[in-house]
């Protein structure tokens, strides 16, 4: 099987947060998880460990080179990011226990989870 190539990268605004979506050459859409956890104020290391422990999410993760522009100096920065298919994002968000996050993060997480319920 040949390696998949990135054919499009797009910023999507979701409740005032920017989420990155990557379209691959097989037309699948991947979502880098670190920008999602950053937008919600969650610890990336804890969420990454949770993804590795989850049999299904671990099976579908992929490392993708993502280019972002630092708003402070407008220089592009490319790095590898752990990503999951868009259709697994709701499951990832449902797996976060809202009772175990900081109070300042809880309402944003619950808003994301409510939106996931509406979509499903």
Long-range contacts (C-beta under 8 A, 24 or more apart in sequence): 4-28, 6-64, 6-65, 9-66, 9-67, 14-112, 14-115, 15-108, 15-111, 15-112, 15-115, 20-66, 20-68, 21-86, 22-64, 22-66, 22-83, 28-85, 28-86, 29-85, 29-86, 30-62, 30-64, 30-83, 30-84, 30-85, 30-86, 31-83, 31-84, 31-85, 31-86, 31-89, 32-64, 32-66, 32-81, 32-82, 32-83, 33-81, 33-82, 33-83, 33-84, 33-92, 34-81, 34-82, 35-68, 35-81, 36-89, 36-92, 40-105, 40-108, 40-109, 40-112, 41-101, 41-102, 41-104, 41-105, 41-108, 42-96, 42-101, 42-105, 42-109, 47-96, 48-82, 50-95, 50-96, 51-82, 51-84, 51-92, 54-95, 56-88, 56-91, 57-84, 57-88, 57-91, 57-92, 57-95, 60-84, 60-85, 60-88, 90-116, 90-119, 90-120
